[in-house]
Amino acid sequence: MKRCQSKTSLAGMHSCPSTPNGRRKSGGTHFHVRSITEVLGNQIQRLYDELYRLFGPQDWWPADSPWEVAVGALLTQNTNWGNVEKAIAKLKRERLLPARKILDCEIRRLEEAIRPSGYFRMKALRLKNLAKWWTVNVRNDRPIQEGKGALFLRNSLLSVNGIGRETADSILLYSFDIPIFVIDAYTRRIVSRHFGIQYETPYDEIQEIFTKSLPPDARLFNEYHALIVRVGKEFCRKKGCAAGCPLKKSLKG
């Protein structure tokens, strides 16, 4: 599924004490979302511009269809993308990838097909749940009830056993181009280490900070999240920023 890339031009950031993995030290001040947004809005925009300048377009999410995106979003829970690619390749080889095929597939066969992704028994059940939701709620790669809005669709996905916020938002953004900002471990690490936001801040609060700081553009949210993943993997690592981490310099006031 080839993504159309277009650079959205956007316009700093002070570092706050944190542990090496990006978690704020205890005793940090908890700010109201609105206050954080007022302080960090321009800095969040500036971060996007800097990451785009450094890395360019990421062409994410790599998939041949919106359904394949959804499958990848679920299988990537608690594993790395390389393992997900292996599982999806096996589903394709065995002609099990379509949602209807997954629904009709014997559970043991499905487990073996997705074994490379880890937690394969749990994920097989979750994948069947998602396939059921998809066959009921999606036609021609678009949500049937799209007119009811993003919140309705998000809550619908969250009602599926095994679908959490990050997975639901990834599906909405990358499968359906609905402008919902995805928060993952990389995002938490970066905002904790460089923005002074506590690592344990609730998902929806961190998401609201980004959403209120950026124009509601699905292509922008897509690219921004992909760039955060890129810098998180290569530089802003769990144990600390690697040598040459661009965030150390670019996010100074």
URPECOR-V881107 format. One record per helix or strand of 3 or more residues. SS is the DSSP state (h for helix, s for strand). FROM is the first residue (numbers start at 1). LEN is the number of residues. If there is no record, write none. Layout:
BEGIN
[[SS:FROM:LEN] [SS:FROM:LEN]]
END
This chain:
BEGIN
[[h:33:23] [h:66:10] [h:81:13] [h:99:6] [h:107:7] [h:115:3] [h:120:18] [h:146:3] [h:150:9] [h:165:12] [h:185:11] [h:203:11] [h:218:17] [h:246:5]]
END
